[in-house]
């Protein structure tokens, strides 16, 4: 894998910890220049150190995925700095605020929806607007980290499960729209839209967000397992894409659910 992403610049949201951090390291190991995006400056700086330790290069940007001005500014800044080399976006950022229907806090619910669904959808929109003019032969990549919770119904998880279900369906809509944007050539063949959107649907990972649920570590995947899956999708032949890939711990107690 070393060097196979050389020359590509990848923006990774939620890069200050957990899966976002593991994804930054994995992509950097494959040669990509990584942009660590988060609201946690200290965590982002630590991720940059880990990328450097792995022999890669990284920048840090402050990005609040729930803020439209922040999304627009970061995308514009990276295209100004890197041009068409900025052709990878990985939407990892996510939060969880447990609550039952009888006691869930409205602000918490809205925050989860904003981080887990609205934010990545509109960040993807900004990115796709920029890469839609890539020349023939170039393919930009977006990878959405969804969750197995998009497919399940969890007690006390209305906000998280609902947001991930919305994000999954939004991803499917985007994939359909991009298919319809293929260009028909004079000979009747088609040229695909110069960006593909793929999604990973992981079950439980051993990350800080999961600590509140008390799941034993041996029943979860390390975030590096999912991060390496993201890297694999980016290296997929440009004629193909993976609409949805489920990845589950081998000891997952309730799978299939």
C-alpha angles and dihedrals in degrees: 000000000000112000097001092117093043112141094025125111116212127196111207118189120209087028096149096081149354118010092355091058093045090050092052091053094045094050092045090052087056091054104264122136103236129213110204108211123189144115089244104087096182093049091047091051090052090051090052089054091051090050090052090049087055090054096256137117128242142172126204124226129181107236129172102192090200093060116082094202090052092050093050094045095051094048092047092047094051094048089049091051101039108018116199091347085080095082106132129079122177115188105206105140113117141149137194129213110179120215142142123237090255096055111017114134114239094219091051091050093050092046092053091049091049095050099038103038118005095043099052093041093056094040087054089049092055092047095048092050088060100043097044088090096056112133124255112286095034123105124188119204136220121183120191120203104211121164140238083247086076087070100038137063114232127190110240091011103095095129098044098040092043093049093049092047089052091048092050093052091044088053090052090051091051091049091052092048092051090050089055090051093066112126118238110221128212093263091055095255122124133236112207123235107271095248132060126199118209130177137213119204107197129182123215118339127187096251134132091260091062096054092089091063096057097225112164111252094236090063092058135069122246109248089241089070091061093038090057089051089056089052090051091054091052090054094050116121109272092238090067140048139186111234094192132359121187117206119185136175112259089233095047100146099210104037126153088035 
